[in-house]
C-alpha cells in the first residue's frame, strides 16, 4: 500500500468506520473477485458483454498484495474469456505499481508496468 498523503481515496476507509489517521494501515479486498466477475458475466446478456469496464476506480489494482492474491489478474482473465472480442488491451490498463509485472503471457502486464 502506498498511503499517499495526497490520495483522494483516503475517504474510502471512513465508509467502514476507519479514521483518517488510519489511512494506509489496512486493506480490504475481495479474495473471490475473479469468481464474482465470472458470475456477473454469466448473468449478463451477451449483447451487453462489451464496452468499457472500470476496474479499481479508487485505488491502484496492482498494489503489493497483487503478487500474492493476483485478484486483478484473475478479473482480467475472466474478462478475456467471458467477453466477445480480444479482451482488455494492455494499453488501456494503467497501474502505477511494479506489482503489475505479476501478469503472465496469457494476460500481459500493461506497457506502463513493463520496465
C-alpha positions, 0 to 999 in steps of 0.5 A: 500500500502506498498511503499517499498523503495526497490520495483522494481515496483516503475517504474510502476507509471512513465508509467502514468506520476507519479514521483518517489517521488510519489511512494506509494501515489496512486493506480490504479486498475481495479474495473471490473477485475473479469468481464474482466477475465470472458470475456477473458475466454469466448473468449478463446478456451477451449483447451487453458483454462489451464496452468499457469496464472500470476496474479499481476506480479508487485505488491502484489494482496492482498494489503489493498484495497483487503478487500474492492474491493476483485478484486483478489478474484473475478479473482480467482473465475472466474478462478475456474469456467471458467477453466477445472480442480480444479482451482488455488491451494492455494499453488501456490498463494503467497501474502505477505499481511494479506489482503489475509485472505479476501478469503472465503471457496469457494476460500481459502486464500493461506497457506502463508496468513493463520496465 
